[in-house]
Amino acid sequence: MPVPRALGYMLASVTLAMTQQIGQNIVNTNVYQIQGDLGATVAETNWLIAAYMAPNVSLSIALIKIRMQYGLRNFAEISIAGLLLAAVLNFFVHDLQSAVAVRFMSGIAAAPMSSLAFFYMIEPMQPQRKLTAGLSLALTNTTLGIPVTRLISPHLLDVAGFHGLTMFEVGLAMLAFGCVYALPLATPPRVKWIGPVDVVSYLLIAIGFGAIAVALSLGRIYWWLEAPWLGWLFALALLCLTLAAITELHRKSPLIDIRWLTSPTTLHFAGALLTMRLVLAEQTVGASNFFQALGIQNEQTVPLYAIILCAILAGGLSCAALLRPGRENWFYGTALACVALGAWLDSGATSLTRPHDIWLSQSLVAFGSALFLPAAMAQGMGSAIVRGPLYILSFITVFLFTQSIGGLLGSAIFGSFITLRTTFHYNVLTEHFALSDPLVAQRVGQLGGAYGHVLTDSTLTRGEGVSLLAQQATREATVLAYNDAFLLIALIAGLALAGLLLHLAFLTLKARFATPAAATAA
């Protein structure tokens, strides 16, 4: 393929990935900024995230078979047309109800974009480079969405608020639409692969995954033990996924190979992917929410996310240049070490910490995240390709589940942990607050003195001082809670790294003892 055309395919891949990623994260990163435009509370605005993720987390499973049966080119053209339609509908959004409906449609329409971005990136590459450089660059695309969204959001919000964000989404969708029609993908032979039972199995899986996605998206907002409907969602998910597993176990040609999914090797691999996805919440949940809690706006974090973007690109390019079969464990170890060190550095934050203070730590976390995913995907995909198409589908199910549901699970776990630790630290800080204590009385007087020129009543002035002291205690308790979360993430990443090193040492010793035994037997 000529170099200009090959670059065109790679640019199309970047455009498709950005269209999907920015569309997914444009609400997540601007919840507080867009709630006023929609006339909703923060809790109600979070329903937009749940509405997007509910269909999105499972659709890729069905799309693999649809793509193989109806052809990759037809699949690409119809998918991008659907995405453009969903993006245009944002212009008609003026309240929360219409926004939720459009976000649900956007979640459906955006599901094929990651696959298309992957195919466009590997299309111009030589076969031997597809699962190394091609895969590394394709997966790097999928991790650029959050920093890019953080970089552009403040400017778009200044232009036209919520509709400024959606106008950019429409523009990206139109560019992607042109790329898909101008640069068609090579279509492999079609295979008639979809049967009636596949539809039943997928619907059960979709309902199960969708219920989990909604519950994880909203659980820490409405709180797990306060909203009974969260429990019903988890019960529905358990029922549907159990029925799907029973259905698949009794089929000769299942949609997903449940026996392979529950094998020790696959469970080990899924556990590693899930662990890494959980610790990456340090950046996606920890750092961003930490600054929001301190009242720092997106405009002030732009340099930080520019640094993160550069670190992700450096990690992706390193993978593209160095990743080879058999080297995956080195990438895993380096990634875990980077995340553990970055999280540990962040665990010393104070209420005076500002975005420029964590450039190094967040760069380490971003670099580690960019190293891990391509190595994991290459190792899993390589073994699945050897086994056949059914195992490719099953592997992609594992990978997507750990990345989509794992991301929501990480946000839910660490968000809830921070809430609980904030309450704990606040109680510890305030249990000794008593106006009979001279130091506390002096502090209250100093804080209340700020209102002395507008309030003449000493009781009201003291009340304002107590209120300001409570606000300061809440802020410090929140900072301590985030430090606990960062330290917990560093501990998890450190333990995972130690487990990996022990596993590699065991395999090395096993190989050394096996070699002399084999030589003696010969």
Beta strands, then each sheet from edge to edge (+ up, - down):
end
